[in-house]
């Protein structure tokens, strides 16, 4: 593990082309780039809340920050604003985000003050347009797609539910919300999420010291990974064979009995993940490259 002491570690995303893990410290304003081959964890100070990161090109990523969605060059530190769908809503920040199989970037928001139903889930298309997918979310969180791309799994943390939508990957639209699982608060709130090659959901449990593997067909917990940290925030499969589960954590109000809080953990569970989807499927987007040249 990496004893990163992140204030609020989140959003792990495996860049399989470069064999590195991208992750963030939301409250520490840091983008982390972890190279397991060397054990180095490079950080970039973003100067504000950074809540999600997804790979785009070799040295470029898409990030969700409190001031909007950006393209960031991780070598130069140069970033360019793409869009701020919540401009003027100073009480909100972005939270979790991932790319869908077609290369759109989905990212959700939440209230900074814990207010209910103030957040939303947005989709940034590969043409640079932003659309609203879910309104009145409280803490927009985990995202995962089924192997046939027809189902989007989604978590709004305070509901204690994992829901599914019928997802049109061609149009980037969703409909027909259904509850997949209702979780027990005593075992932790559902936070970030990933999916494995067998279609099982791996869900970080905030306040629960665990990651739960849940079968979406009946919503039951079928396996768990225990951690020595109370606030478990998210997880993603990585490694050369996608058989390493990376888990982000956060510091609690009192870390006296949790010296590893805020660390990045890795466990081998016997399961394998699926490749990360890149923004624009890892191809240069003409409109975005033009925007970058103008800066």
N, C-alpha and C positions, 0 to 999 in steps of 0.2 A: 504494500500500500504506500501511498504518498501522504506524508503528514503535512498537508498543505495549509491546515488551519484556516480554511476558507470560512468566511462569515456565513455565506449561504451558497454552498456548492450546488450546482444544478446543470441541467441540459447537456449530458454527455452525448457526443455524436462521433462515431468512428469513421474516419477518413481512410477507407480501405486502399485507395490508390497510393496514398503516402504512408500508410501504416502508422497512423497517429490518432490520438484521441483529442478531440476538441471539447472543452467544457468551460463553464463560467463560474465566477463567484459574483452573484448578483449584487449583494450588499458591499462587497469589496471592490466593485467596479473593475474586475479583472477578467480578461480572456486567458484561458490556460490552453497550452498546446503540449500534450504529454507524448513523449516518444518512448515506448516501452523497450526498444532495442538498446537505448542508452540510459534509460531511467531518468532522463531530464524532463523537467516540467517548466517550460518557458511561459512567462506571463507578459501580457500587454495591458498596460493601464489605460482603461477606456474613459476615465474621468466622469463617468455616470453609471447608473444601473445598466448592466448588460444581462439579459435574461435568457437568450437562446442564441445558438450558433449552428449553422449548417455549412457543409462544404459546397464550393462552387467550382472554381478552377484551382490550379496547383497552389497558387499563393494568395487566392482570394476566397473569402467566405462571406456569407450573408448573416448579419446579426440583427437581433431585436434589442433595441435600447430604449430607455425611457423617453427619448425624444424622437423615436421612430425606427423605421427599417433602413438599414444601411448595407452597402457593400464595403468591405474592409480588405485592404491589402495587408496581409500579416507580415510581409517583409519590410515595408516602408512605414506602416502605421497609418497610411492615408485612408480616409473613409469618405464616402459620398452618400448623402441622404437620398433614398429612393422615394420614400413616402412616409408620412406620419398620419395614420388613419384616425388618431385620437388627438389631433392638434387642438389645444385649448382645454383639454381635460387634465389639468395639472394634478388631480387627485389619483390618477391611475398610472400604472406602469405595465410593460409587457411581462409575460411570464413564459411558459413553455412554448416551444415551437419546433416543427419538423417539416421536411419536404414530403409531399405525396409522391407516388410512383411516377407521375408525369413531370415532376420537377417544380411544382408550385410550392411556395413556402407558406405554411399555415402557422400562425402565431396568435396566442391569446393574451388577454389583459386581465387585470385585477385592480381592486382598490388598494391604495397604499395604507388606508386606515381601517381595513377590514370590513368595509361596507358591503352589504350583499347586493347582488344583481347589478353591479356597476361595470362589470367587464364584458368582454365579447371574444369571439374567435374570428380572425380575419384570414383571407387568402390572398397572397401576392402571386399573380399569374406570371408566367414566363414572358409575357409581353409588358409587364410592369404595372398592370392594373390591380387594384385592391378591391375585394368584395367582402361583404359581411356574411359569415356563415351561421354564427350562433350569437344571439343577443341575450342580454341579461344574465350572463354568467357571473358567478361570484369569484371563483379562483380558477380560471381556465388553465388546465394542466395537461396530463398525459394524452398522447396521441399515438395511434398505431393502426396500420392497415392490414387486412387479411391478404393471404397470398394471391387471391384472385383479383385483388384491388377493388372488390365490390362492397367492402365493409370498412367503415371508419369507426374505430373504438376511441372513446373520448371520456375524459374525467373532469368534472367540476368538483373540486376537492370537498367543500362543505356538505355536498349532498350525500357523501359516503357511497356513491354509486359509480359503476362503470356502465356507460351506455354505448349503444351502437347506432350507426346511421347507415342507410343504404347510400353508397357513394358512387357517383358517376365520375369516373376518373377522366373521361373525355372532356366533360364540361366543368369539372371541379365543383359540382353541386352535391348537396346531401338532402335526404328526406327520411321519413319513417323512423323516428327515434324510438328505441326500445331499451329497456333496462336489461343489462347482461348479468350484473352482480350487485348485490347490496352487501357492503362490508361492515364489520364490527368495529365501532369506534375504539373499543378497548384494545384492539390490535393495531391501531394506528390509522390515520386518515390516508386515503389513496392520493398519491402524488404523481411523480413522473412514471412513465410506462414504456415498455418495449415489448416486442413480440418475437417468439422463436420460430424455428423452421417447421415446428409441428403445429403452429397456430395457437400456442398457449401464451397467455399474457403474463408478463413479469411486472409487478407493480410495487414501487417503493411506498413504504408506509410511514408517513410523518408521525412521529411520536410513538412508533411501534417497534423500533429496533430490528426491522426486518424488511425483506423483499418477499412478496408472496407470488407464487406461480398459480394462476387461476385459469381454469378451463372455461372458455367463453360459452360452451354449449349449456352448462348447468350452473355456472357462476361459483363453483366451489374451489376452495384453496386445495391444491394437490401437492404442493411442495413449498418449502420456505428456506430462505437464507437468513440466518441470524447474524446481527452485527453488534459490536460493543458501543453503539452510538444511538442515541434516542431519535434524532431527527434525520431520517433517511429520505432523500429527496428525489432521486431518479436513478435510472440504470440503462445501460446499452451494451449490446454484445460487440466485442471487438477481437483483435488478434488475427493472425494470419488465417486461421481456420474458423474464425467467428465463434470460438468456444470459450472466450473469456468474458465474463460478465463484469463490467465496470460499474461501480456504484458510487454516486456522489452523496455527500452528507453535509450537514450544517451544524454550526455551534448552537447550543441551547443557552438559556438564560443563566444556567449554572453548569459549567463544564468541569467542576472539581472532580467528579467521579467518571468523567468521560474525556480523558486526555487526547483521544484520537478524533474527537468531534471536529468536523470540517475537513476530514481526510478523504482521499480518493481510494477506494478499495477495489480489489479484483479477486474474483473467485471463479473456479471452474465447477460448473454445476452438472456437467454431463449433457447439457442441452447446447444447441448451436443456434445462432441468430441468423438474420437475413441481412444482405448488404444494405447500407445506408443509401437513401435516395439523395442525389445531389440537386442543387438548384439548377433548373434548366437542363437536368440530366447530365450535368457536367460539361455542357457545351457553352461556348461564348454566346451571350445574348447581345445582339447588335445594338439595341437601344441602351443597354447598360454599359457596354464598352464605350459607346459614344459619350455617355454621361460621365464616365470616368476620365476620358480624354479632355473634357471641358474643365476639369477641376485642376 
